[in-house]
Amino acid sequence: MFSPDGRLYQVEYASKIVEQGTMGIGIVYNNGVLFGVDKRVSSKLLLPDSIEKLFKIDEHIGAISAGLVGDARRLVQMARKESQENRMYYDERIQIETLAKRVASIKQLYTQYGGMRPFGISFVVGGVDETGPRLFETEPSGALAEYYAVAIGKGKKDAMKLLEKDFKEKMSFEEALMLCWNVLEKSLGEKQKLDIQTAEFAFIEKDKPFARIERQKIKSLLGKNKQA
């Protein structure tokens, strides 16, 4: 129900959960889309690779989440189903915008009926189709917007300021990776460093399907840029 001043408290509470999640970033660069996430762990006994924040939806689509991991996993299942059904019915890959709108519609549906609660998750869906590299953010309310670069999770406001300052159109893959790394690291605070063992990156290009970037390659690229 709406409050007297027109607010939906359940949706606002869901957004608060998102603000507590670790950060994820999506960036459009000259040939594709880059994803980067921080998978900070609370215990040395926890395996970072077991934490899910970066997902493959289809060969040409990826997603990152912030908020409740269980909700993210459920939305990923729905998104994968939508993508595969599109291939079966129309014999073609689903467009990024079409899938993002369907995910947003599912989220909105869960804000509308009694006995349901909103998904406590912000979802960034991105990839490359015939229209080029595309990147969308969906909020718990079902709101949808397209970005050149976007951050979700704890510290989003500061991260967005950094992205707005340093992002430039048609940047290279290496430039996008460095920007993503720097923003993730600065979001941790002055005394903390981003650990390559708890960070994860992936990219998609027109002729290159969704692929996670090996940590050794990231180390190499970071080393080259620091020397430069």
C-alpha positions, -999 to 999 in steps of 0.1 A, spaced: 0 0 0 10 36 -6 17 58 24 -2 91 28 28 109 12 29 85 -18 58 63 -8 61 25 -10 80 15 21 86 -21 10 104 -9 -22 124 16 -2 135 -11 23 146 -32 -6 167 -4 -19 184 -2 15 195 -38 11 211 -30 -22 231 -1 -6 247 -27 18 259 -49 -10 295 -49 -23 301 -28 -54 297 -38 -90 305 -17 -121 296 -19 -158 314 1 -184 308 5 -222 341 8 -241 349 10 -279 343 -27 -287 321 -40 -259 311 -40 -223 332 -46 -192 319 -59 -158 338 -56 -126 328 -67 -90 343 -66 -56 336 -99 -37 349 -89 -3 349 -118 21 342 -116 59 362 -147 67 395 -162 56 378 -196 55 354 -184 28 363 -191 -8 359 -160 -29 350 -180 -60 319 -193 -42 304 -158 -40 282 -150 -70 280 -114 -82 289 -117 -118 267 -139 -141 266 -152 -177 231 -149 -190 238 -158 -227 268 -158 -250 263 -121 -256 248 -110 -223 262 -107 -188 249 -93 -155 261 -81 -121 241 -78 -89 241 -60 -55 218 -70 -27 204 -104 -17 223 -132 -35 194 -156 -35 172 -130 -52 199 -124 -78 202 -161 -85 164 -163 -91 164 -133 -114 193 -148 -133 173 -180 -138 144 -160 -152 167 -140 -175 183 -171 -189 149 -186 -195 138 -155 -214 169 -155 -235 167 -192 -244 129 -190 -252 137 -161 -276 162 -183 -294 136 -212 -296 107 -191 -307 124 -166 -331 157 -184 -339 177 -153 -330 195 -138 -300 175 -116 -277 183 -79 -277 199 -65 -246 172 -38 -242 144 -64 -246 159 -86 -219 165 -57 -195 129 -45 -199 116 -80 -192 137 -83 -160 125 -48 -149 89 -59 -156 93 -90 -134 107 -67 -106 78 -43 -109 53 -71 -108 66 -81 -73 59 -46 -60 23 -47 -70 5 -76 -54 -2 -87 -18 17 -117 -5 48 -108 -26 79 -87 -16 101 -67 -39 134 -83 -51 161 -69 -28 185 -66 -57 198 -40 -82 208 -57 -114 231 -44 -142 224 -62 -175 248 -56 -204 262 -70 -236 266 -66 -274 239 -71 -300 232 -57 -335 227 -23 -320 261 -23 -304 273 -24 -267 244 -17 -243 243 -14 -205 212 -11 -183 205 -9 -146 173 -22 -130 163 -12 -95 141 -30 -70 111 -8 -80 114 -20 -116 128 13 -128 151 9 -158 178 32 -173 206 29 -198 241 40 -191 276 43 -206 289 34 -171 272 26 -139 279 14 -104 257 -4 -79 261 -13 -42 277 4 -13 293 37 -21 274 41 -54 271 79 -52 309 84 -49 316 58 -75 292 75 -100 310 108 -94 344 91 -103 329 75 -134 314 108 -145 348 124 -141 370 99 -158 348 81 -183 352 89 -219 335 75 -250 353 50 -272 379 42 -245 399 10 -251 395 -22 -232 427 -15 -211 414 20 -202 381 6 -192 397 -20 -170 419 5 -153 390 28 -147 369 0 -133 397 -12 -110 404 24 -97 368 31 -89 363 -3 -71 395 4 -51 386 40 -42 352 29 -30 369 8 -3 384 38 15 418 54 18 435 27 39 422 -3 19 434 -19 -13 414 -40 -38 425 -76 -36 428 -93 -70 418 -126 -53 384 -111 -43 377 -91 -75 362 -105 -106 361 -91 -142 344 -102 -174 339 -87 -208 318 -92 -240 326 -80 -275 309 -84 -309 329 -114 -319 339 -125 -284 313 -141 -262 310 -136 -224 344 -144 -209 359 -139 -174 393 -122 -173 420 -143 -158 437 -128 -128 472 -131 -143 460 -110 -173 447 -84 -149 480 -83 -130 499 -79 -162 477 -50 -174 478 -33 -141 516 -36 -140 520 -21 -175 498 9 -166 516 16 -133 550 15 -152 536 39 -178 
